[in-house]
Amino acid sequence: MRYLLSFVWSMMLGHAIAQTSNQEEGVKLTINQLFDAMRKADSTQLRSCFDGTASMQTVRVSPEGAASVAGGTPDRFIAQIGGAEPGTLDERIVFEKILIDGPMAVAWTPYNFYLKGAFSHCGVNVFQLVKKPEGWKIVSVLDTRRKEGCNPDRP
């Protein structure tokens, strides 16, 4: 009986891990689609990554070290990206951490940004996503940007 319970428990655990892995892959797919659209300057594909309520913010640090938050909208971001020449904007990310609770996910993605092939800056994105019937949608992006302490060879 004990072996049967162990077998059932391991099957349930394996199923839960597989579900989490599938959910993580869905989150990664949405975020990767965002950056693929950025590289292609494809505003239609870019828009499909966002929920209609999405917000975008950047943490800025003054020369004195004081942090502030500058807000933006996906519409403004999409217009800027859509107006760029395809291939000129390249943000390379690493999925460092993804947390999921049912229909909600958070992804921490350090990045390096390249403009026309030249390293520009680095930072970290924090994405918040929600699982909709059509898939994971980005509801919030908060990022940092800096030129110091970057490793342009990563990611």
Buried (B, 14 or more C-beta within 10 A) or exposed (E): EEEEEEEEEEEEEEEEEEEEEEBBEBBBEBBEBBBEBBBBBBBEBBBBBBBEEBBBBBBEEEEEEEEEEEEEEBEEBBEBBBEBEEEEBBBBBEBEEBEBEEEEBBBBBBBBBBEEEEBBBBBBBBBBBBBEEEBBBBBBBBBBBEEEEBEEEEB
